[in-house]
Amino acid sequence: MCSYSNPVKYLIAVVLSIVISGSAYAKEGDSIFLVGQIGIATGGDQLVGLTYSDGTTEDIDGGDGDYLNVGFFVKPFSDRNFETQITAGFKEHKSEATNGTVKWSRYTVDLIQFYRFENFRIGFGGTYHFDPKVKGTGVASSLNETAADTFGLVSEIDWFLGKREICEVFLGFKYTNIDYEFNGRKFSGDSIGAHFGIYF
């Protein structure tokens, strides 16, 4: 299992590498677009079960989390229907109470090959999650577990809402198939997410 003393700096380095590699990857005549997504996902096995002082309960599952991805995609000059997209991001679910918090977080890198139709696109690819971590504070401070970095599969479909002056916005759904391993125990992180996106 890899260890990252500062995952934020590591993620910034990944994003910069993605942008640089995008310039190198594109051939003459290809088009490169910057892309960003923000969304929410749910699913997978229960990682943590919480019980609050008023008797209510909450589960944190392996696929739960809000996510933010940034990166680029390339349209080859030879076939404008294909789009190769690479993004780096952060996914987190946070439960807060007056006497403590529990946070389930991980950093992500996605590589997806899309086929673009007129108003929508569909794609399949891989995802890599690093520094997956469950961390608690307050009464939940005993929770401090980090899973092994892991690889999974992802599929996505996006609907485009029309072009603006300098950008195009879209709505989409993403399915992720992935497992996390904590101290030899595997948990499903499979999830279905919905997101809003924009590209320039």
C-alpha positions as CSV (number, residue, x, y, z in Angstrom):
1,M,0.0,0.0,0.0
2,C,1.4,3.4,-0.9
3,S,1.7,6.2,1.5
4,Y,1.2,9.9,0.7
5,S,2.4,12.5,3.2
6,N,0.4,15.2,1.4
7,P,-2.3,13.8,-1.0
8,V,-3.4,17.3,-2.0
9,K,0.0,18.1,-3.5
10,Y,0.1,14.7,-5.0
11,L,-3.3,15.3,-6.7
12,I,-2.1,18.7,-8.0
13,A,0.9,17.0,-9.5
14,V,-1.4,14.4,-11.1
15,V,-3.6,17.1,-12.6
16,L,-0.6,19.0,-14.0
17,S,0.7,15.7,-15.5
18,I,-2.6,15.1,-17.1
19,V,-2.7,18.5,-18.7
20,I,0.9,18.2,-19.9
21,S,0.3,14.7,-21.2
22,G,-2.8,15.9,-23.0
23,S,-0.7,18.3,-25.0
24,A,1.7,15.5,-25.8
25,Y,-1.0,13.0,-26.6
26,A,-2.9,15.2,-29.1
27,K,-1.8,15.0,-32.7
28,E,-1.9,17.8,-35.2
29,G,-5.6,18.6,-36.0
30,D,-6.9,17.0,-32.8
31,S,-9.0,19.2,-30.4
32,I,-8.4,19.4,-26.7
33,F,-11.0,20.6,-24.2
34,L,-10.8,21.2,-20.5
35,V,-13.5,19.5,-18.5
36,G,-14.9,19.6,-15.0
37,Q,-17.6,17.6,-13.1
38,I,-19.3,17.9,-9.7
39,G,-21.7,15.2,-8.5
40,I,-22.9,12.8,-5.8
41,A,-22.8,9.0,-5.7
42,T,-24.1,6.2,-3.5
43,G,-23.9,2.4,-3.2
44,G,-21.6,-0.4,-2.0
45,D,-21.2,-2.2,1.3
46,Q,-21.5,-0.6,4.7
47,L,-18.2,0.7,6.0
48,V,-19.5,2.4,9.1
49,G,-22.7,2.4,11.1
50,L,-23.5,5.5,13.1
51,T,-26.0,5.9,15.9
52,Y,-26.8,9.5,17.1
53,S,-27.8,10.6,20.6
54,D,-31.4,11.0,19.5
55,G,-31.6,7.4,18.4
56,T,-31.3,8.0,14.6
57,T,-28.9,5.9,12.6
58,E,-26.8,6.5,9.5
59,D,-24.7,4.2,7.3
60,I,-21.6,5.2,5.4
61,D,-21.3,2.9,2.4
62,G,-18.2,2.2,0.2
63,G,-19.6,4.0,-2.8
64,D,-21.0,7.1,-1.0
65,G,-19.6,10.5,-1.6
66,D,-19.7,13.9,-3.3
67,Y,-17.1,14.1,-6.1
68,L,-15.2,16.7,-8.1
69,N,-13.2,15.9,-11.2
70,V,-11.1,18.1,-13.5
71,G,-9.1,17.2,-16.6
72,F,-9.3,17.2,-20.3
73,F,-10.6,15.2,-23.3
74,V,-9.3,14.9,-26.8
75,K,-11.3,14.6,-30.0
76,P,-9.1,13.0,-32.7
77,F,-9.2,14.8,-36.1
78,S,-9.5,11.4,-37.8
79,D,-12.9,10.6,-36.1
80,R,-14.7,13.4,-34.3
81,N,-17.2,10.9,-32.6
82,F,-14.5,9.5,-30.3
83,E,-13.5,11.4,-27.1
84,T,-10.7,10.2,-24.8
85,Q,-11.1,11.8,-21.3
86,I,-8.7,11.8,-18.4
87,T,-9.6,13.4,-15.1
88,A,-8.3,13.6,-11.5
89,G,-10.6,14.2,-8.6
90,F,-11.6,13.9,-5.0
91,K,-14.6,11.9,-3.5
92,E,-15.8,12.3,0.0
93,H,-18.7,11.6,2.3
94,K,-18.8,13.4,5.6
95,S,-21.2,12.9,8.6
96,E,-21.2,15.5,11.3
97,A,-22.6,15.6,14.8
98,T,-22.1,17.9,17.7
99,N,-19.7,15.5,19.4
100,G,-17.8,14.3,16.4
101,T,-17.4,13.7,12.7
102,V,-16.7,10.7,10.4
103,K,-15.2,11.3,6.9
104,W,-14.8,8.7,4.1
105,S,-12.5,10.1,1.4
106,R,-10.3,9.0,-1.6
107,Y,-8.5,10.6,-4.5
108,T,-9.4,9.4,-8.0
109,V,-8.0,9.3,-11.6
110,D,-10.3,8.2,-14.4
111,L,-9.5,7.3,-18.0
112,I,-12.7,6.9,-20.2
113,Q,-13.1,6.3,-23.9
114,F,-16.4,7.9,-25.1
115,Y,-18.4,7.7,-28.3
116,R,-20.2,10.9,-29.0
117,F,-23.6,11.1,-30.6
118,E,-25.3,14.4,-31.5
119,N,-26.6,15.3,-28.0
120,F,-25.2,12.6,-25.7
121,R,-22.1,10.4,-25.3
122,I,-21.4,7.0,-23.7
123,G,-18.1,5.7,-22.4
124,F,-16.2,3.0,-20.6
125,G,-12.9,2.9,-18.9
126,G,-10.9,2.5,-15.7
127,T,-10.5,4.3,-12.4
128,Y,-7.8,4.3,-9.9
129,H,-8.5,5.3,-6.2
130,F,-5.6,6.2,-3.9
131,D,-5.4,7.0,-0.2
132,P,-8.9,5.7,0.6
133,K,-9.4,6.6,4.2
134,V,-12.1,6.5,7.0
135,K,-11.3,9.0,9.7
136,G,-13.2,10.1,12.8
137,T,-13.0,12.9,15.3
138,G,-14.5,13.4,18.7
139,V,-16.4,10.4,20.0
140,A,-15.5,8.7,16.7
141,S,-11.8,9.3,17.0
142,S,-11.1,5.6,17.2
143,L,-11.9,5.4,13.5
144,N,-8.7,5.8,11.5
145,E,-8.4,3.2,8.8
146,T,-6.7,3.5,5.4
147,A,-7.4,1.0,2.6
148,A,-5.0,-0.1,-0.1
149,D,-4.9,1.8,-3.4
150,T,-7.2,0.1,-5.9
151,F,-8.3,-0.1,-9.5
152,G,-11.8,-0.4,-10.8
153,L,-14.0,0.0,-13.9
154,V,-16.3,2.9,-14.8
155,S,-19.0,3.6,-17.3
156,E,-20.6,7.0,-17.9
157,I,-23.3,8.6,-20.0
158,D,-23.8,12.3,-20.5
159,W,-26.5,14.5,-22.1
160,F,-25.4,17.8,-23.5
161,L,-27.7,20.8,-22.9
162,G,-26.4,23.1,-25.6
163,K,-23.5,25.3,-26.3
164,R,-22.9,28.6,-24.7
165,E,-20.5,31.3,-25.9
166,I,-17.3,29.6,-24.6
167,C,-18.4,26.3,-23.1
168,E,-20.9,23.5,-23.2
169,V,-22.7,22.0,-20.2
170,F,-24.0,18.5,-19.6
171,L,-25.7,16.3,-17.1
172,G,-24.7,12.6,-16.6
173,F,-24.7,9.4,-14.7
174,K,-21.6,7.3,-13.7
175,Y,-21.4,3.7,-12.6
176,T,-18.2,2.6,-10.8
177,N,-17.3,-1.0,-10.1
178,I,-14.5,-1.1,-7.4
179,D,-13.5,-2.9,-4.2
180,Y,-11.6,-1.5,-1.2
181,E,-9.5,-3.6,1.1
182,F,-9.1,-2.7,4.8
183,N,-6.7,-4.9,6.8
184,G,-7.5,-7.9,4.6
185,R,-11.2,-7.4,4.5
186,K,-12.8,-6.4,1.2
187,F,-15.7,-4.0,0.8
188,S,-17.6,-3.2,-2.3
189,G,-17.3,0.5,-3.4
190,D,-19.7,0.1,-6.3
191,S,-21.7,3.2,-6.9
192,I,-24.1,5.1,-9.1
193,G,-23.5,8.8,-9.4
194,A,-25.2,11.8,-10.9
195,H,-23.2,14.9,-12.0
196,F,-23.2,18.3,-13.6
197,G,-20.3,19.0,-16.0
198,I,-18.9,21.7,-18.2
199,Y,-16.1,21.9,-20.8
200,F,-14.3,24.6,-22.6
